[in-house]
Amino acid sequence: MESENIVLGKINKKKVYLNDGKYGHYLTYETKNYKVPEWFPVDKIDIDIAERLIEYKKKMSELFLTDSKKPIKKNKLPNEIIENEKRLNLVKKNKQNKDNRYIINPPILSVGML
């Protein structure tokens, strides 16, 4: 594929382009770019495969974005994370106890006591 922009066809009356960029081949559809996997033979890409790749990438990005916006609930965390949180809280408590053990006003010693 020698030229940079090759029109593969149309999806929903909008053109799909196959491009060759600095980091490999990618598809352009609706002003968004979709990377073509490196292992995929570029000469085999047609409009059907392009449509499948675009839909797959859209679904994956939707899953990623919706999962990252959900708040994490403590009761639904895996046991490892809960245990790590407990350990961290214990370390914080121990540090606070060590900080509090220092005497604020130590007794005044006279020279004769030393």
C-alpha positions as CSV (number, residue, x, y, z in Angstrom):
1,M,0.0,0.0,0.0
2,E,1.9,2.9,-1.3
3,S,-0.2,6.0,-0.7
4,E,-1.0,7.4,2.7
5,N,-4.8,7.6,2.5
6,I,-6.7,4.8,0.9
7,V,-10.5,4.9,0.9
8,L,-11.8,1.4,1.9
9,G,-15.5,2.3,1.6
10,K,-18.3,3.8,3.6
11,I,-19.9,2.9,6.9
12,N,-23.2,4.8,7.6
13,K,-22.5,7.0,4.6
14,K,-19.1,8.1,6.0
15,K,-15.8,7.2,4.4
16,V,-13.3,4.9,6.1
17,Y,-9.6,5.5,5.3
18,L,-6.6,3.2,5.7
19,N,-3.5,5.2,6.6
20,D,0.1,4.4,7.1
21,G,1.6,6.5,9.9
22,K,4.7,6.7,11.9
23,Y,3.6,4.0,14.3
24,G,2.0,1.7,11.7
25,H,-1.3,1.3,9.9
26,Y,-4.5,2.8,11.2
27,L,-8.1,3.4,10.1
28,T,-9.7,6.8,10.1
29,Y,-13.5,7.0,10.6
30,E,-15.5,10.0,11.8
31,T,-12.4,12.0,12.6
32,K,-11.1,9.2,15.0
33,N,-8.2,6.9,14.4
34,Y,-8.2,3.2,15.1
35,K,-4.9,1.3,15.2
36,V,-4.6,-1.8,13.0
37,P,-2.9,-4.6,14.9
38,E,0.7,-5.1,13.7
39,W,0.2,-8.8,13.2
40,F,-2.7,-8.2,10.8
41,P,-1.9,-8.4,7.1
42,V,-2.7,-4.9,5.7
43,D,-3.4,-6.1,2.2
44,K,-6.3,-8.2,3.5
45,I,-8.1,-5.3,5.1
46,D,-11.4,-4.5,3.4
47,I,-14.5,-2.5,4.5
48,D,-16.0,-5.5,6.4
49,I,-12.8,-6.1,8.4
50,A,-12.5,-2.3,9.0
51,E,-16.0,-2.2,10.3
52,R,-15.3,-5.1,12.7
53,L,-12.1,-3.5,13.9
54,I,-13.8,-0.1,14.5
55,E,-16.7,-1.7,16.4
56,Y,-14.4,-3.8,18.5
57,K,-12.2,-0.8,19.4
58,K,-15.3,1.3,20.3
59,K,-16.7,-1.4,22.6
60,M,-13.3,-1.8,24.3
61,S,-13.0,1.9,24.9
62,E,-16.6,2.1,26.2
63,L,-15.9,-0.7,28.6
64,F,-12.7,0.9,29.8
65,L,-14.2,4.3,30.3
66,T,-17.3,3.1,32.1
67,D,-15.3,0.8,34.4
68,S,-12.8,3.5,35.3
69,K,-15.6,6.0,36.3
70,K,-17.3,3.6,38.7
71,P,-16.4,4.2,42.4
72,I,-14.7,1.4,44.1
73,K,-16.7,0.0,47.1
74,K,-14.7,-1.3,50.0
75,N,-16.9,-4.4,50.5
76,K,-16.5,-5.4,46.8
77,L,-12.7,-5.2,46.9
78,P,-10.6,-8.4,46.5
79,N,-9.3,-9.8,49.7
80,E,-5.7,-8.9,48.9
81,I,-6.5,-5.2,48.6
82,I,-8.6,-5.3,51.8
83,E,-5.7,-7.0,53.7
84,N,-3.2,-4.4,52.3
85,E,-5.5,-1.6,53.5
86,K,-5.7,-3.2,57.0
87,R,-1.9,-3.4,57.1
88,L,-1.5,0.2,56.0
89,N,-3.9,1.3,58.7
90,L,-2.0,-0.7,61.3
91,V,1.3,0.9,60.2
92,K,-0.3,4.4,60.4
93,K,-1.6,3.6,64.0
94,N,1.8,2.3,65.1
95,K,3.5,5.4,63.8
96,Q,1.0,7.6,65.6
97,N,1.6,5.7,68.8
98,K,5.3,6.1,68.5
99,D,4.9,9.8,67.9
100,N,2.7,10.1,71.0
101,R,5.1,8.3,73.3
102,Y,7.5,11.2,73.5
103,I,7.2,13.2,76.7
104,I,6.3,16.7,76.0
105,N,7.7,18.2,79.2
106,P,10.6,16.0,80.4
107,P,11.6,16.3,84.1
108,I,14.4,18.8,84.6
109,L,17.6,17.2,85.8
110,S,20.0,19.0,87.9
111,V,23.7,18.9,87.4
112,G,24.2,16.8,90.5
113,M,22.0,14.0,89.3
114,L,24.1,13.4,86.3
